[in-house]
Amino acid sequence: MIYVELTDGRVIGFPADRFRILHGASDEALKQVQVEVSGHALRWEALDEDLTVAGIVAGRFQLPLPDAAT
């Protein structure tokens, strides 16, 4: 899980595997995130991945949720 604390105090969490590049990344690689663009984006330099905070808040993910077990 990746958590982002917003300036209004909300904490947004999402599974890393909702994004193609982050899906296959190790926990160690996921820890190497930088906050960029005055807090508006997350950057994983080694993975060459960028996510906007606005996109995360809006729920714009690349991959669907896994099917629920029945």
Protein Blocks (a to p, Z undefined) as FASTA:
>chain_A
ZZdddfkopacdddfklpfklmmpcfklmmmpcceehhiaccdfknopacdfklmmnopa
fbdcddddZZ
